[in-house]
Amino acid sequence: MASVVPVKDKKLLEVKLGELPSWILMRDFSPSGIFGAFQRGYYRYYNKYINVKKGSISGITMVLACYVLFSYSFSYKHLKTPAGRSWAISEGNSQEGVV
């Protein structure tokens, strides 16, 4: 049975797998469209977790957790190598002849 709602007006979770390519092509990828999408996402998050009558620390905790994971992913390559490894290799090469 065909849906009554046009594909363009559906939310991502309501789109069938066969309709996904046409749904993606109907999105607005201009700078103003991308900015509008980020703005809608921000307002949705703000109104759901921050701007509530009976709130908790969960909204700010999620932002902090995302920041920590994002920062760790950028510094992973630097953190993966041991700090003194280059020094130990050069130190070992210079003392080969020492008894």
N, C-alpha and C positions, 0 to 999 in steps of 0.2 A: 504494500500500500504506500503510495507516494505521500510525502509530508505536505502539509498545507503551508507551512512557513518556508519562505525562500531560503536558499542555502546561505545567502549573504547575511541574513538576520539571525542565524543560529549561533549559539555559543559553541565553543570548541568541543565541550563534552557532549553536546547534542548531535554533532556531525557524525554521519556514518563513515566508515573507512573508504568506501567508494566515492563519497562526496568530498573527501579531504583535499585532493588537488584543486578542484574548482573553488573550494572555500578559501584556500591559501591564495589563489590568484585574485580573488575578489578583495583581499585586504589592501589597505592603503599604506604603501611603503614610502611615501614622500616624507620629508623631514617633519612636516607638521602632523602627519598621521602617526609617525613613530612617537613624537613628543606627546601627542594626545593619548596614545596607548599607555605610555609611562605615567602620565598624569592621572588617568583613570585608575591604574593599578595602585598608585600612591594614595589616592583618595579612598579607594576601597579598603586598603590595608589600614589607613589611619582611622577610618570610621568603624572598622571591625575590632581593632585591638587597642587603639590609643584613646580615641574620643568616645568613651563609654561611661555610663553612670557608675557601674560597679566593676571597675577594672582591676587588673593585677599587673604584675611586673612582666608578664609573658610577652607582650608586644615589644618592649624594649630588649628583652632577653633574646628574642629571635633576631632582631637587627644586630645585636652584639655578636651572636653566634655566627651569623652570616659574614660579618666583618672579619672575625677570627679565621674562619675557614678560607675566605678569599685571600687574606694576607698570607696564611700558611701556604696556600697553593702557589703563590708567587715566589715565596722564599724557600720552597721545598728543595730545589736544586742546590742552593747554598747550604742548607741545613743537612743535606744528605751526606756530603763529604766531611770527614773528620777535620777539626780545626787545625791540628798540628801535623797533619799528614805530609804536606809538602815540606815542612821543616824537618821531619824525621827522615824522609827520603834523602834530602840533601845532606843532612848530618851523617847518615849511614854511609854515604858514598865518600865523604871526605875522611872517614876514619878507617878505611879498609887496611891501610898499612900499619896501623897502630897495634902493638902487641899488648 
